[in-house]
Amino acid sequence: MKNVLLIMVVLFAGLNLALAQESTSEALPTLAEVVVAATQGEAPEFTTLLAAVEAADPTVLGVLANPALSPRVTVFAPTDQAFADLQGAIGEEAFNAILADPAQLTEVLLYHVAPGYEDAQWISTTLMTRGGAFSLPTTNGQHLDVALDGDKVMVDGATVITTDIQASNGVIHVIDRVMLPELRTIGQILGAKANTPHSPEFTTLLTAVDSADPAVLATLADPEASITLFAPTDAAFAAFDATRLQALLMDRRNLTEILLYHVLPQEVSTVTIYDEPLLLGEATTSEGTFFNTAYPGNRVTIHFMLDRGGFRADVNRANILRYDIDAVNGVIHIIDTVLRPDSER
């Protein structure tokens, strides 16, 4: 993997140098001007993207057209074929409904924009240092999963097919798929995963939520909330013996306290954990960063590591198996152990 990444870094670095040399003779166009110019070329491209930008909230076009934008942004631009593929997948009626809904369309477009100038070399280097995958925040508040698939860079399942189209206010990477932000709540996501026919997950967690105080489910299902859930797998609950687990599920008060201990009353992504632990945490020591939980008077400790295996994190020493599962009301991190308030260090 590292050899592939090193080759990518060299190739992308060469591309950046060539583009930089070309741009010295004249000022770079804005992101908006790049898109407009592409629609007027001999082989027009980004025509649907331009139509979407024009139909969305005017602030989207305002960002792309601002030559003094600071910080600059990174745009993952779907091709016309990508939009055609989306229309084929969801149907013409649903596709036209998105284009006719400025609010939803704006969220979709903002999901394709990352704050900061993240060129191909930066992406390649970050993939190398984070073990081949990382989470990239977007301007709609959710995250893109960036990963390698062989020698291809994938962004939320879309393949990056062209990199580093330079603009004065950012950079464009062309992708072959339209990416859609998550519109479900954490509660809805847990329900869907628990009812997956072939590989259900979180079935015990969902049973626990249903058995606890209704306020727990109300919190997870509130679309206006902004929370973090550390979600134990079914295997994590299976570590309890059957009698103990059954007793726990029947003890509503204790069960409610344990579940609330898995919830942070704020959204904490891996970007926060890794780059800005003091931004939302209560305090940071050699043990990690402390975060208050929704169970009053109790907090958890999140500890992160960066080594040859990439970025890893744990919460109260429970391994975080998967990060940054977006929901409309927050983020989910999957863990391999059920957290207990009395385990706080």
Secondary structure, 3 states (H helix, E strand, C coil): CHHHHHHHHHHHHHHHHHHHHHHCCCCCCCHHHHHHHHHCCCCCCCHHHHHHHHHCCHHHHHHHHCCCCCCCEEEEEECHHHHHHHHHHHCHHHHHHHHCCHHHHHHHHHCCEEECCCCHHHHHHHHHHCCCEEEEECCCCCEEEEEEECCEEEECCEEEEEEEEEECCEEEEEECCCCCCCCCCHHHHHHHHHCCCCCCCCHHHHHHHHHCCHHHHHHHHCCCCCEEEEEECHHHHHCCCHHHHHHHHHCHHHHHHHHHHCEECCCCCHHHHHHCHHHHCCEEECCEEEEECCCCCCEEEEEEEEECCEEEEEECCEEEEEEEEEECCEEEEEECCCCCHHHCC
